[in-house]
């Protein structure tokens, strides 16, 4: 077996100890190669059986022996091009491993808005001159309702944090997933507008699929409670960017806490930068000091399972897109 490890943004390096663990799990005679990025991977692809990394279409074409890829991206929409979806190649990844740090950023941005922290940082010493105005805009999360769209790992992590702030919880998901983490019942996706209308904070925690693309459109924003806040730390394209601007401009949307936006990075003259009630980070929520090691540990376990013919962890349904 030849295993190709592709380093990059979410897997910047692999230690000698991790390479040794991967080699051992891959079995007798295994060859493990570490390459810096897709361009270098192309030269190693022809006889590769397993990849830890990413798989743009040009690398798929160059990898005729590939049987399985373990993704180093939490969102797998980048894999969902026809040639890969129609192939027999198995896709596994970080499902369930990244929700905690995504939720940390989600709540950090939410608090930045509700407690006017983003305004104070932006104004610096001039914030004292606007102290009364800032205090008048601050709201407390205790007793408010958070509606969670997508109740997987990230949604559940957001729910646990919301509970700590004394919030009430609603959640929905496309799948029939169990309740818990403060959510009494997980609603089907057909009740989206009902959830939006009952929520003070709407947290987008779902993956990007054909179903969720532009899920938050003009009709969805209109269904939201006036003054509610939108949070999104998963995929920007779940939100219609033009509809978001319209909802903010009209005043119907009370604010937006965003780590991701459609069309990122946004140009400096994009209207979203002009709203004082938007707190935004540059798609950094996916970072954690633990992320790479967690995923490598799962990959090692999956290699062991693969050798024994056991079910793999974090399998992605390529037709559903998650």
N, C-alpha and C positions, 0 to 999 in steps of 0.2 A: 504494500500500500504506500502511495506517495501522498503526503499531506502538505498542502501549501498554506502558509500563514501570511496574510497580507496586512501589514501595519498601515495605520492611517490615523485619522482624527480621533476615533473612539478606542483605538488600540495602538497607541503611539510606539510601544516597544514590548518586547517579550524577553523575559529573563532566561538565563541558561537553565535555571531550575524548572521553569515552566516548559521550556522546550524538551527537557529530559522527561517530565511527566507526560507530555503529549506523545513522545516517542515510545515510552513504555506502554501507554494505553493503546497505541496503534498496533502493537503486536510485533512479533519477530519479523525482522527484515524490513521494517517500515523505514521510509525516508521522509524526513521532515525538513522543509525549506522555509526560511523566513525571508520575505522580500519587502522592500519599502514602496508600497503602492502598486496600483494596477499596471502601470507601464512595465515595471520590472516583472510582474506576475506573468505577463504575456509570454515571456521567454521560457517559463517553467510549466506552462499550462498543458502542453500536449499529452503528457503522461501522468497528469494529476488525477487522483481519485477523489480526494476530499479537500475542500477549501474552508479555512477559517478567515472570513473577511467579507468582501462584497463581490458582486458579479454583474458588472455592466455587460451589455449584449456582446460587445466585441470579445470579452474574455470568455463568455459562454461558447462562442463560435470556435475559439482557440482551445477548448477543453473537451474533446470528444469522449474522454474516459470518465468525466466527472459523474459521480453518483450521489454526492451529498455536499451541501454547503451549510455551514453554521455561520449565521450572520453576525457581524459586529455593529449592526445598526438596529436600534430598537424599533423604528418604523420600517416596515418592509415593503412599502409601496414602490420603492425604487426597483424591486425585483419583479414587479408584476407586469412585465412586457410579455407579449404573446408567446414568443419562442421558449421562454422559461416556464411559463404557466402550463404550456402544453407538453413539457418534457417530463421524464420520469425522475428527475433529480429531486431528492428530498431537501426541504428547507427547514432548518431549525434556527433558534435564536434566543434572544434575551427575554422572551415573554415572562413577565412576573418578576424580573430582576431590577427594573429601572424605575418602578413607580415611586419609590421613596424619595429619590432626589428630584424627580420631576415635581412631585407634590411640594417639596421644600420650596422650590422656586415659585410654584403657583401661589403658595401662601405668602411668601415674601413679597411678591408683586401685589397681592390682594391687600396686605397690610400697608404697603407703600402708598396705595390709593386711599384706603379707608382712614388711615391715621395721618395722611398728608406728609408722609416721610419723603416721597419723591419730590414734593414741592419744596420742602426745606432743603434738601440736597441741591436741587437746581438753583435755588435762590442764594444759598450760602449766607453770608452775613446780612444780606437784605431781607432774609426771612423774618427778622425781628420786626421790620416795618409792616409786615403783613400777618402778624401773629393773630390778631382778632379774626381776620378773614379765614385763615387756615383753621382756627378752632371751630368756626361756624360750619365748616365743611366736614369735620371729622365725625365718623360714625363708628358705633360699637358693633361687633359681630355677634355678641351674645343674643340669642333668641331669634336671629335671622335664619332664613331657610336657604340652604345650598342645594341646587339641583344639579346632579352629576350625570353627564351624558357620556355613557360608556363606563360600565362597572367592572372593569378588569383590574389589573394591578395598580395602575395609576389612579383610577377612580376610587378604589378602596383605600389607597394611601391618602388621598384627599379627604375622604370621609373620616378617617381616623383623626386627622388634624383638625377638621371642622368640629368633631365631637369635643376635642380639647378646648375649643373656643366657645363651647356652649351653643353651637348651631344645631338647627333641625335639618334633617336630611331627606332628600328624595333622590331616586336614581332610576335610570333606564338603560337598557342594553338590547342590542339586536338578538343576542343569544339568551336562552333561558338559563341564567346564571343564578346561583343561590344568593339570598339576602345575607345580611350581617354587617359588621362594622358600623352599627348605628342605623342601618337602612332596614326597615321592616319588610319591604316588598320591592322587588326590582320590576319596574314596569316595562312593557314591551315598547319598541321604538314608535309604535303608532300613537303613543300618548305624549309625544315630544312637546306639542304645543301646550298641553295641560301642565306639564312640568315647568315649561318656560313661564307660564302665567302665574305660577305659585312660588317662584323662586326669587329671592333677593340677590343671590349670586348664582350664575350659571357657569359651571366648570366643564369645559370641553376636555374629555379624557379618552376619546375614542380614536382608533386608527383611521388613516385615510384609505378609503375604499371607493369603489364605484358608487356605493350607496351613500357614503358620508361626504362625498365631494360637494362643497358648497351647501352643506346641510343647513348652516346658519345663513339663510338668505333674507330678503326683505320681509317675507311673510313670517319667518321665525323671529326676527327682531321685533316685528309688530306684535307678536304674541307674548313677548316678554313683559314683565311688570314694569311700568314706568319708573325710571330711576335705577333699575337693576344694573348689576355689574357683570360683565363677561370676563371669564378667565380662560386662557387657552395655552397649554404647555405641550400639546402633542403634535399636531400638524396644522400649519397655517391654512391650507387649502380646504379644511373643514368649514372655514368661514369665508363667505363671499366678501372680498375686500371692499368692493364698491358699496355693498349693502352696509358694511360696518361703518364706513365713513358717513353714509347717509343717516344711520341711526345715531351716531355721535353728534352730527351737525344739527339734527332736529331736536336734540336734547332728550329724546325718549330713552336712549341708553345712558345710564348714569356714569359709566366709565368702563375701561377695558384694561385688564392685566394680562399682558401678552409676552410670551417668549418666542412665539412663532407667528408669522403672517404670510399670506400668499404673496408670491413675487419677491421674497426676501433675497438679498438685502434691499430694503426700500431706498429709493433715491432721496437725496437731501431735501428736494422740493415736494416730496409726497405729503398730502394733506394730513396724514396721521400724526406727523411730527408737530402739528400746530395745536393739538388738543391738550389742554392742561390736565384733563381727566383720563389720560392714558399713561400707564407705566409699562415700559417695554425693555426687555433684554434681548441681546442679539443671538437667539437660539443657543443659549448656553445651559439650559436646564438639564441637558443630558449628561453633564459632567459630574463625576464623583471620584474621589480617591480610591473607591472600592470597585468601580464599574468593570474595569478590564479584568481584574483578578476573579471577580464573580463569574464573568462570562467564560474565562479560560477554565475555571473549575468545572463549569457545566459542560464545556466542550470535552474535557478529559473524561468526565463521567459518561458522556454520550459516546465517545470512542470505545470505552469499555463495553457499553451496551451494544454498540454496533457490531463489535466483534462476536458477541454472544447471541446476536439476533433478538435482543430485548427491545421493548419500546423506548424510543428516544424522548428526551425532555425538550419542551419548548417547540414542538412541531407546529409549523405554520400550515394552515389550510390554504393552498395556493389559489383555489377558486374563490374562497371567501375574502382572501387578502389579509388575513390575520391569524 
